[in-house]
Amino acid sequence: MKIIAGLVAGLLLAQARPTDACSCAEPPPACEAFQTAPVVFIGKVTELKEGAGSSQEATFAVSEKLKGGPNDTEIVEGGAMCGTVFQQGKTYIVYASSSGGRLSSSLCGRTATIDRAREDVTYARSVGTRTLAVLEGTAAVHDAQGTVTKRAGIEVRVRDTKYKARTDKTGRYKLELPPGKYTLEVVDPKARVPADANEVVALADASACGHRDIALVWNGRVRGRVRGVDGKPAAGVQVTLVATGATRAGNVFATSDKAGTYEFSGVQAGEYTVVIYSTKGVPTTTYYPGTDDNTQAKTIKLSQSGLVQRIDFKLLP
């Protein structure tokens, strides 16, 4: 029993060793992995040779050729520091790269036992008959402190079409679209796509596989109204939101409409002052709540995705 226990422990250690030594990012979606891998097949490990440094040489009986060479038998290198760890007798979908006529499979890719690869198999088998391209990615908020918050359960939709998808618990979405050029939009009660973001994607044909991660900002908002020296609504006046204290954010700008109203959106939580600088048609610099002295400016506090209203101005003469 001690000998068997020792062999099991050794096997587990050998399988764990590559994972411990290799740092992997999240693997790409099935569509992207298939499009970039030279060889993809389904096969059973019929022979497994262990080499130096926990390296492996796995011989596969190929049951389904999904992409690449026509061989009924394939030999794939794995193990070692960053290779896939294979097991004798198991059936895998293998994403293999080729170098010098030899195939290898990365621990950081999507190679997996067939029972854990339903999405991969479904996509690979559909490639030849697809009429819709695939667009995948994640939606997450990136704030000024460098924190990334993935947004689950929000809607990613394609402007002016019926196509939409809801993100899963990891913030991932998947859309199937006819070939064409599209603009992505996000429906999120707490976050939004930055105003200067370009979320246009192009899918050349039905076999295309697009990837677009959407970087959102927390949708804090500040709104108010501008009146002129005469007390009437002032249109076309630029209002500036200036971060103060420990808040790390650049200046944000808004312009009053014909009713004199303005709104800043997509603002992160923090402390700010609101100011209208003197320009043509604006006699004097005015700090909220109505002073030309910046030391008398009132600081407003904005919570994450919060709303501060009635930050109103009357221009100073």
Steps between C-alpha positions, in 0.01 A plus 500: 500500500786741579651437157167572326446813709849617409440444131169692515664788686782507247256504210303786654820692561611448141165626371497800732857604424436670163206698640709619791787605275305661216303823535208509255257771401137404445482280186344651187142421397441178305452687174829690531691192612375302199582776251858539626599136559665324200369157606183408690376144548315268737696194605575245771840465667618148412860538612666740743877538536639697792819694436746722683363786707146351503476534121262272314454351155139396449391280209139553395262284300317776312124447488405835344716732292374855555783704349846433363672180386326180389687262731311225682770506768656812649788539746476811719756633745373621836591515866823670609459863608207623289372202303164329535512207745343198327370177654509153349165380362333844514333660195583866431429781260854612422604845380854446374772732372763378256873560498755308295241238414421428867171577673468641850213607722514784753369486852378857445277406205162329468612137466274303735339164556198458278252508791615855579504631146139511382526862380823428312363193325174673406682794343762290318237274344299800378780686319428360154129578515495828690294794371573726797834630625589497870583805709607446861658695782456635850346815641675650803541832676853642510535777758775755559655287775557215255227280646316282247143398589334251267134578436268199523139494380516810280389528140739538207309589187571593140376847407204513261457119495314233696823332612584504870655284770521500878833463678561198722636508855853564368387794285532302175259543209458320168322623187436318172465748214483507120818634336513880515609803701330568832504739796470348847298659780465409867189525716622524859329692781832581668760526223535621144727496198723811506385771262824485299509119467488338157297182529473430126580142397527344154427135421618412151314172444302224669817326620630818665577494868511843662611590851417832663537572870290800600659735756230685692512785752282545806208720403511769765309811389497868590236730353376854536403819317681813386337844501653809351567831674145598400357194673392330177611148394848516346565262211837388365692562823780256578492363856804323647506231770832508686618218729620610843669344800600136451274445199707390201314607187551740215277800436160423348311744278137562417314768304167652599209451260241756392321461834829566680522143633818291503601152617826317562472123468741210536663666801676291763431537872690779674508869588467775241454869447292637212619811320415716201816672381481845348497487121336693221146576615578395858610812695658344809618159619226356723552220750202314640295615692562850359838653579805617308729391786620142461561475875126550549400232250275231644614139464243246388529132589398235251446136595564210261238526224336775706305807385549856625239747374421871511857620468370829358692812396428861433787658308677780681516843333 
